[in-house]
Protein backbone atom coordinates (compact mmCIF):
# COMPACT_ATOMS: atom_id res chain seq x y z
CA UNK A 1 0.00 0.00 0.00
CA UNK A 2 2.75 2.44 0.86
CA UNK A 3 4.58 1.66 -2.37
CA UNK A 4 1.57 2.49 -4.55
CA UNK A 5 1.01 5.80 -2.71
CA UNK A 6 4.66 6.72 -3.20
CA UNK A 7 4.48 5.90 -6.91
CA UNK A 8 1.34 8.01 -7.23
CA UNK A 9 3.05 10.99 -5.59
CA UNK A 10 6.12 10.65 -7.78
CA UNK A 11 4.07 10.46 -10.96
CA UNK A 12 2.02 13.59 -10.17
CA UNK A 13 3.01 16.68 -12.19
CA UNK A 14 4.88 18.76 -9.63
CA UNK A 15 6.40 21.35 -11.95
CA UNK A 16 3.04 22.75 -13.01
CA UNK A 17 2.43 23.91 -9.44
CA UNK A 18 5.37 26.32 -9.69
CA UNK A 19 4.57 27.85 -13.07
CA UNK A 20 2.78 31.20 -12.80
CA UNK A 21 -0.36 31.76 -14.83
CA UNK A 22 0.92 35.07 -16.17
CA UNK A 23 2.18 35.81 -19.66
CA UNK A 24 5.83 34.79 -20.12
CA UNK A 25 8.45 37.53 -20.26
CA UNK A 26 9.26 38.64 -23.79
CA UNK A 27 12.05 41.06 -24.66
CA UNK A 28 11.00 43.99 -26.76
CA UNK A 29 12.05 47.58 -27.32
CA UNK A 30 10.19 48.74 -24.23
CA UNK A 31 11.83 46.25 -21.85
CA UNK A 32 15.39 46.00 -23.13
CA UNK A 33 18.21 48.26 -24.11
CA UNK A 34 19.54 48.54 -27.62
CA UNK A 35 21.13 45.16 -28.18
CA UNK A 36 22.41 46.14 -31.62
CA UNK A 37 24.91 48.65 -30.20
CA UNK A 38 28.09 46.90 -29.14
CA UNK A 39 29.89 48.79 -26.40
CA UNK A 40 33.54 47.85 -26.14
CA UNK A 41 35.50 47.47 -22.95
CA UNK A 42 37.91 50.13 -24.23
CA UNK A 43 35.05 52.64 -24.39
CA UNK A 44 33.95 51.72 -20.88
CA UNK A 45 37.52 52.08 -19.56
CA UNK A 46 37.94 55.43 -21.29
CA UNK A 47 34.72 56.73 -19.76
CA UNK A 48 35.59 55.34 -16.31
CA UNK A 49 39.01 56.99 -16.42
CA UNK A 50 37.45 60.30 -17.41
CA UNK A 51 34.58 60.26 -14.92
CA UNK A 52 35.40 57.92 -12.06
CA UNK A 53 31.92 56.40 -12.35
CA UNK A 54 31.25 52.69 -11.90
CA UNK A 55 31.60 50.17 -14.71
CA UNK A 56 27.90 49.38 -15.06
CA UNK A 57 26.98 53.07 -14.92
CA UNK A 58 29.46 53.75 -17.73
CA UNK A 59 28.14 50.83 -19.76
CA UNK A 60 24.55 52.01 -19.34
CA UNK A 61 25.50 55.56 -20.33
CA UNK A 62 27.31 54.33 -23.44
CA UNK A 63 24.34 52.18 -24.46
CA UNK A 64 21.95 55.08 -23.93
CA UNK A 65 24.12 57.36 -26.08
CA UNK A 66 24.85 54.78 -28.81
CA UNK A 67 28.55 54.55 -27.93
CA UNK A 68 29.31 58.29 -27.95
CA UNK A 69 31.83 58.80 -25.12
CA UNK A 70 31.35 62.58 -24.91
CA UNK A 71 27.56 62.27 -24.77
CA UNK A 72 27.90 59.46 -22.21
CA UNK A 73 30.08 61.74 -20.09
CA UNK A 74 27.34 64.39 -20.21
CA UNK A 75 24.73 61.70 -19.42
CA UNK A 76 26.66 60.66 -16.31
CA UNK A 77 27.20 64.28 -15.27
CA UNK A 78 23.45 64.96 -15.43
CA UNK A 79 22.79 61.78 -13.47
CA UNK A 80 25.21 62.99 -10.79
CA UNK A 81 27.55 60.03 -11.14
CA UNK A 82 30.72 61.88 -12.19
CA UNK A 83 33.31 62.09 -9.41
CA UNK A 84 34.74 65.51 -8.59
CA UNK A 85 38.46 66.04 -9.18
C-alpha angles and dihedrals in degrees: 000000000000091000094055092049090051092050090050092052092048093050094051115105102255099168094064090064091064099047113098119230092230127106112278118254113266124187115233138151092279095053104036139049124246103292093183093068111083112206112200126218088238090060091048091049092048091052093045091051091050098045110021089227123142123275097249092045089053092047092050091048092050092049091049091051096042094248098309105143095197093050090045089053089053090046091054092045091054090047089053095240099119113106118231117244 
